[in-house]
Amino acid sequence: MLQKKVQKLARELSFQTEIYPDGHASDLRKTVADFYDISEEELIFTAGVDELIELLTRVLLDATTNTVMATPTFVQYRQNALIEGAEVREIALKPDGHHDLEKMLEAIDDKTAIVWICNPNNPTGNFLPLEDIRVFIQKVPEDCLVVLDEAYIEYVEPQPLAHEKWIREFPNLIITRTFSKIYGLASSRVGYGICSKEIVHYLNIVRPPFNTTTAGQMLAKEALLDQAFVAECRALNHAGIAAFKSFSEAYPDVKLYPSQGNFVLLDLGREAAKIFFFSREKWLYYKIRGCSRF
């Protein structure tokens, strides 16, 4: 019975399951390149942004290097850096939840191989103005890679100006994005990086040849072309966060951080683990996590 369901899905997606996927993701590559008006050679596709982070750390980090990032931020930066044996330099966020770009710059030295900026940041949801990031990149040494992780960029309201072509001004920049968030394709595992042809070349050396599936490529292509759906999701998300903010104002002991993602960060004045276990005991299975688990 399960096999029949798989066959039905395969027919609906118009591909043969016995054939390996296109390792170059040709159709999706052309669609994304046209969408952003960039070259097809300025793209790399991976099994989600998680794999792209893994490839970046594998290529650039080892025990002789260090990497600079905010804290709290997306945990996979730190996790993959530690796997490669690199020193992790974590710079605390400002009290308002934004990256402290000046202190991050101060932490960079001649051993720094990667600097990470998650924008909007996970888990705070704060969005840094693009001009602030641009000024930051200008000050970063050219031999240090700046990773601008924009997994949640489609949720930002209003939408920021196009900046994909920054990669031509800053060869040490890679912009990472995903189809896992607003496009609703998390289980399909399709992420991508926008960067120079040189960075693509080195990442392809360590990238598995068939890392994105045929189904994932096809679904991602169709999802990108449906920007009306994306706009609808963005509006619904914005309204939902506004409603949650209004609700939380009735509880003065609860601090709600402004969010431009599809999540909110709350300071409840208690340990997150205790709240999680309390909610689980009460059969309240909401997705509550501490900052260290994002």
N, C-alpha and C positions, 0 to 999 in steps of 0.2 A: 504493500500500500504506500509506504514511504517513497519507494522508488518511482511509483506512478506519479506522485506529487512532484518529485524532482524533475521527471521527464516533462510534465505539463509546464512547469516553470521554465524549463529549457526551451520548449517550443514557443512559449509566449515571448521570451527574450530573443528568439531567433539566433541561437548559437548552438554549436555541437559540443557537448561536455567532454568528449574524448580528445578534443583538440586543445593544445596549450594556448593560453591567452597571448595576445600581442604584447610582447615585452616592451615595445616602444610606445604603447598606448596611442597609436597614430591618430585615430579618429578623435579621441578625447583631447589629445595634444593640440590638434588643429583648432578644435572648438574653443579651448581655453585661450590659446594664442590670439585667435581672432577677437575673442571677448575683451581681452585686455590690450589689444593692439600691440603685441610684442612678438618676438620671434619664437618659433617652435623650439629652437635650440636653447632658449632661455628658460626652459621648464624641465623639471624632473618630477616624476610621479612615484609615489610610495604607498605602502599599505598603512594609510593614515599618517598623520604628522608624527606619531610615536616612532615609526620606522625611520622617518627622515631625521629626527633627533638622534636616533641610534647611529645612523650612518655618519652624521656630522661629527659626533664625538669619536667614532671609530677612526675617522680620517685625520682629525686634528688634535685629539687629546691623548696624552700618555703621562707617565709619572714625572716627566720634566716640565710639564705645562700647568697652567692654572686657567680657570674659567670664572667669570664674574656674572653674578645674577642677583636679582632681588630676593627678599624673603619676607613673607611667603609668596611663592609663585608656583608655576606648574612643576610638580615634583619630578617629572621625568628628566629635566635638565640636570638636576643634582644626581639622580640615580644613575644615569648613563655616564656622567663624568666620573663618578666614583668607580664604576665598573672598569673604566679605562685607567684608573689610578691617578687621575689628575687632582690637583688641589682645587677645592671649591671655595670661592670667596663670595660670601653672601652679604648683601647690603640691605639693611632693614628698610622697609617702606617708610615713607613719611607718615605722620599721624593721620593724614587724610586718605591714605591708601595708595598714593602715587609712588612711582619709582623715584628714588633719590638719584637723579642722573649725575649730579655733581660728585657725590660720594662714589658712585660707580666709576666715574672717570678717574678719580683718585686711586681706586683700587687696581687699575690697569698698570701693568709693567711690561718689560720685554719678554716675559714668559706667558703672558696672557694670550690664549689662542682663540677663545670665543667669549663674546659678551651676549647675554640673552635679554631681550625685552619682550615681554608678553603684553600685547595691547589689543583689546582690553585685557587687563591682567586677570589671571585665574589664580586665586579665588576672590579677589576684591571687586572685580568688575570695573575698576577705574579705567578711563580712556585718556591717554596722554595726547595732547595736541600734536599733530604731525610736525609742526614747525619746531617744537621742542626736540623731537626725535631727530629731525634733520640737523639741527645745530649740534646735537650729541654725536651723531655719526661723523660729522666734519672734524670733530676733535679726537676721534678714535684712531689709533695708528692704522696705517693701511694694511699692515700684515696681521691684523686682528679681525676675525670675522664677526660681524654683527648679525645676530639672528633676530629678525622682527617677526615674532609669532603672532599671526592675526587670525587665529582659529575662530574668534568671535566677531570679526570685523563687520560681518553682514548685519549684526544686531545693532550697530551704532546708529543713533538717531540724533541729528540728521547724518546721513552718510558722508564720510570725509571725501575730499577730492581725490581723484585717481593719483596714485603715487608709485605704480608698478615700475615706471621707467626710471625711478631712482637708481635701479641696479646698474644703469649705464653711467651714472654720475659717480656711484660708489661701488666699485668692483668687489669690495669686501662685504657687501650686503646680500643677505638672502631673506626673502619674505616667504613665510610658510603659511599655507592655508589648507582648509579641509572641507570635505563634503559631509563630515560627521555631525555638524551642528545644525545650522539653519536649514540645510538641505535634507536633513533627516535620514542620512545614509550611513549611520555609525557602523552598522554590521557589515556594510560593503567594503569598509576599510580602503578609502581612497583619499589620499592627501597629496599635496604638491608643493614644490618650492619654485619661486621665481628668482632667478639669479643669473650671474654671468655664465657664458658658455664654458669658461675655465672651471668654475665650481661644479657645473653639471658634469664635466668630464671626470673630475676626481671622484665625485659621488657615484657615478656609473661604474667605476672600477670595483666598488664594494657592494653595489646594489644587486640583490638577487635578480636573475633574468626574467622571472615571471612573477613579480611581487604584487601585481594588481590583477584581479580576475577579470575575465571577459564581462561577466554580469556587472561587476562594479564599474568598469569603464563605461558600459552602455548606460547604466543608471545615472552616473555622474554627468555624462554628456547631456542627457535629457533634462536633468535637474537644473543644470546651469542655464539652459535655454528658457526655462520657465521663471523669469524674473518677477512676473506678476505674483506668483506663489511666494517668492522670497519677500517681496514687499508686504504681502498680507501677513506673513509670519512675523516680520519685524514690527508691524503695527500692533499685532496681538500681544507680542512679547512686551512691548513698551507699555501697553495698557495694563497688562498683568502686573508688571513691576510697580507701576503707579498705584494700582489698587492695593498691593501689598504694603507699599510705603504708607498709604493712608491708614491702613489697618494697624500698622505698627506704631503710629503716632499716639495711639491710645495707651501705649505701654512705655512710659518715660524711661524705664530702666533698660530698655532695649535700644541698642544703637544699630541703625541700618545704614550700611555704606551705599552710596549711589552706585548703581550698576548699569553698564552698557553691554552686559552679557545676557545669557538666558538663565541666570542664577542671581542670588543675592547673598551677601555676607552679613551676618548678624553677630553682634557682640552681646551675648546674653549675660555676661558677668559670671559665667560658670564654665567649668571644663566641658569641652565638646563631648568627650567620651561619656561623661556622666549623663548628659542629655540624651545621647544616642541610646545608651542602655536603658534609661528610663522610658524612652519612647518605645523601645522594642518590647519591654515588659508590659506596656499598655497596649500592645498590638497596633502601635501607630507607626507604620512603616514608611515614613517620609524619608526622603533622601537627605539625611543630616550627617555632615562630615566635618571634622576639624580641618584647619588650614593645612596641616602637615600631610593630608591624604589626597590633596588635589594634584 
